[in-house]
Amino acid sequence: QVTLVESGGGLVQAGGSLRLSCEVSGGTFSNYAMGWFRQRPGKEREFVARISRSGGNPYYAESVKGRFTISRDNAKNTVSLQMNSLKPEDTAVYYCMCRGEWGQGTQVTVSS
């Protein structure tokens, strides 16, 4: 069983940037593909981005493509999400996911 802890959320103005991190413990991090998801107010949880075990082949939801970048550091057991050009509609709780396990989430609020 893995444990995931997200950090880096906060309040930012539209057009700004935030960097989220997710630290993973338990298991062998480099064996796991990782994903970021988000749940916007009143909406279902949705996919944001994923990255392969080696860090290649990142894949993004259309709504964030070109603005968000997922990366990982297998030496530090962390996966990150760099979010640029943020929009009010990016306001959500952001979660990282690994092998069906979820972190507690981190709140991102983008003001207009």
C-alpha positions as CSV (number, residue, x, y, z in Angstrom):
1,Q,0.0,0.0,0.0
2,V,1.3,3.5,-0.9
3,T,0.6,6.7,0.9
4,L,0.4,10.0,-1.1
5,V,0.7,13.5,0.3
6,E,0.0,16.5,-1.9
7,S,1.2,20.0,-1.3
8,G,1.6,23.3,-3.0
9,G,-2.0,24.5,-3.4
10,G,-3.1,28.0,-2.6
11,L,-4.8,31.1,-3.9
12,V,-3.5,32.7,-7.1
13,Q,-4.8,35.3,-9.5
14,A,-5.8,34.4,-13.0
15,G,-2.7,34.1,-15.2
16,G,-0.6,33.1,-12.4
17,S,1.3,29.9,-11.6
18,L,1.4,27.2,-9.0
19,R,3.5,24.1,-8.6
20,L,1.9,21.1,-6.9
21,S,3.9,18.2,-5.4
22,C,3.0,14.7,-4.3
23,E,5.3,12.7,-2.2
24,V,4.8,8.9,-2.2
25,S,5.8,6.5,0.4
26,G,5.5,2.7,0.5
27,G,6.3,0.4,-2.4
28,T,8.8,1.2,-5.1
29,F,7.9,4.6,-6.6
30,S,9.8,4.0,-9.9
31,N,7.5,1.0,-10.6
32,Y,4.4,3.2,-10.7
33,A,2.8,5.4,-13.3
34,M,1.4,8.5,-11.6
35,G,-1.6,10.7,-12.3
36,W,-3.1,14.0,-11.3
37,F,-6.8,14.5,-11.0
38,R,-9.0,17.3,-9.8
39,Q,-12.5,17.9,-8.5
40,R,-14.0,21.2,-9.3
41,P,-16.9,22.6,-7.2
42,G,-20.1,20.6,-7.9
43,K,-18.3,18.4,-10.5
44,E,-17.1,14.8,-10.7
45,R,-13.4,14.1,-10.2
46,E,-11.6,14.4,-13.6
47,F,-8.4,13.4,-15.1
48,V,-5.7,16.1,-15.5
49,A,-2.4,14.4,-16.4
50,R,-0.4,11.3,-16.1
51,I,3.2,10.2,-16.5
52,S,4.9,6.9,-17.0
53,R,7.2,5.1,-14.6
54,S,10.3,6.4,-16.4
55,G,8.9,10.0,-16.8
56,G,8.2,9.7,-20.4
57,N,5.0,9.9,-22.4
58,P,3.2,12.5,-20.4
59,Y,-0.5,12.8,-21.3
60,Y,-2.8,15.7,-20.6
61,A,-6.5,16.5,-20.5
62,E,-7.3,18.9,-23.4
63,S,-8.4,21.6,-20.9
64,V,-4.9,21.9,-19.5
65,K,-2.7,20.9,-22.5
66,G,0.0,23.6,-23.1
67,R,-0.5,25.1,-19.6
68,F,0.3,22.3,-17.2
69,T,3.4,20.1,-17.1
70,I,3.7,16.8,-15.1
71,S,7.1,15.6,-14.1
72,R,8.6,13.2,-11.6
73,D,11.7,12.6,-9.6
74,N,12.2,8.9,-8.9
75,A,15.1,9.7,-6.6
76,K,12.8,11.8,-4.4
77,N,9.6,9.7,-4.8
78,T,7.8,12.8,-5.9
79,V,5.6,13.8,-8.8
80,S,4.9,17.4,-9.6
81,L,2.4,19.4,-11.6
82,Q,3.5,22.8,-12.8
83,M,0.5,24.9,-13.6
84,N,0.9,28.1,-15.6
85,S,-1.6,30.5,-17.1
86,L,-4.2,29.5,-14.5
87,K,-7.8,30.3,-15.1
88,P,-10.7,30.6,-12.6
89,E,-12.1,27.3,-14.0
90,D,-8.9,25.5,-12.8
91,T,-10.2,26.1,-9.2
92,A,-10.5,22.6,-7.7
93,V,-9.1,20.2,-5.2
94,Y,-6.2,18.5,-6.9
95,Y,-5.3,14.9,-6.1
96,C,-2.5,12.6,-7.1
97,M,-3.2,8.9,-7.7
98,C,-1.1,5.8,-7.8
99,R,-2.3,2.3,-8.2
100,G,-5.8,3.3,-7.2
101,E,-4.7,5.0,-4.0
102,W,-5.4,8.7,-3.5
103,G,-3.9,11.5,-1.5
104,Q,-5.9,13.9,0.6
105,G,-5.9,16.6,-2.0
106,T,-4.7,20.2,-2.1
107,Q,-7.0,23.1,-2.8
108,V,-6.2,25.4,-5.7
109,T,-8.2,28.6,-6.0
110,V,-7.8,30.9,-9.0
111,S,-9.4,34.4,-8.6
112,S,-10.5,36.4,-11.6
